[in-house]
Amino acid sequence: MLVRILSRVSIFLASLLASSILVFLVMTLLPGDPARVALGVNASDEAVATLRHTYGLDRALPVQYLEWLKDLVTFDLGKSYISGALIAPQIADRLQVTLLLVVVSMVIALIVSLPLGTLSAVRHRHLDGVALSALSQVGVSVPAFLLGILLIALFAVTLGWLPAGGWTPPAQGPGLFARQILLPALSLGVVQGAVVARYVRSSVIDVMREDYIRTARAKGLRPMPALIKHGLRNASIPVVTVLALQLATLLIGAVVVERVFVIPGLGSLLLDSVSNRDLLMVQDVVMVLVVAVLLVNLLVEVLYVVIDPRLRTVGGRS
């Protein structure tokens, strides 16, 4: 088991290095000069050249990349090209907001997907099971930002029950925080929950066709108790992968949803930096998102080894 975990950590580190190279190259290929943008179109060439030297933009690309990579490893992300403020504290503050939104959204997704997917699988030969499956399919087809706009129109504008946006840290006002995060978390969580429910349904149906479930049914257990007692562990293995993918999707989806609900998270910081052409900020934020996605995938690979005993042996599948 330790060998398998170490091999997956090695793959994670290699993927991280390759991603950093790709992100850096993409940023350098974008048109425009960050120093010229920071100083304005009327700045003199001498002032632009001085600022480029200050930022290190006049050095060779390999040198710039290695310096940036060293800063990433040491968590010193440099200063914003536009404001001159340190980037690391800004990303840390915004990341806390995004992670809170993603965690609440994932909880909602699990609350939606697990019972919906399991029930639609157990009842897949009945009308109510077909209706639940159709409902999840409708949820898959709705973009999160569109659902967010519809929720605002209904609960904020029409009914006036919840605020249409804004953000209050939970330590400053738990009640207001709960009211403000509910709609954006629902817009992300319901859509992702519908996606996960489809995979839960397929996984549970596959498990219910296994011989050990048939044996349990033959001994007198009803479908749901037989599934809970003998099948949920095996059904959870493919679902874990889907949850990891959806967690990564939640991180990316939060970029747009945060803008819809005026939430000062990592997504809003990224979009503001893009509009201001603050390329170093964009580069750092994108890399943080990449690290988060790859880290989630690594954790899922480790969970595979823990959940499935076959993967702990040398002869097990990889």
Sequence and secondary structure as in RCSB ss.txt:
>XXXX:A:sequence
MLVRILSRVSIFLASLLASSILVFLVMTLLPGDPARVALGVNASDEAVATLRHTYGLDRALPVQYLEWLKDLVTF
DLGKSYISGALIAPQIADRLQVTLLLVVVSMVIALIVSLPLGTLSAVRHRHLDGVALSALSQVGVSVPAFLLGIL
LIALFAVTLGWLPAGGWTPPAQGPGLFARQILLPALSLGVVQGAVVARYVRSSVIDVMREDYIRTARAKGLRPMP
ALIKHGLRNASIPVVTVLALQLATLLIGAVVVERVFVIPGLGSLLLDSVSNRDLLMVQDVVMVLVVAVLLVNLLV
EVLYVVIDPRLRTVGGRS
>XXXX:A:secstr
 HHHHHHHHHHHHHHHHHHHHHHHHHHHHSSS HHHHHH TT  HHHHHHHHHHHTTTS HHHHHHHHHHHHHTT
   B TTT  BHHHHHHHHHHHHHHHHHHHHHHHHHHHHHHHHHHHHTTTSHHHHHHHHHHHHHHHS HHHHHHH
HIIIIIIIS  S SS    TTT HHHHHHHHHHHHHHHHHHHHHHHHHHHHHHHHHHHTSHHHHHHHHTT  HHH
HHHHHTHHHHHHHHHHHHHHHHHHHHHHHHHHHHHTT  SHHHHHHHHHHHT HHHHHHHHHHHHHHHHHHHHHH
HHHHHHH GGGGSTTS  
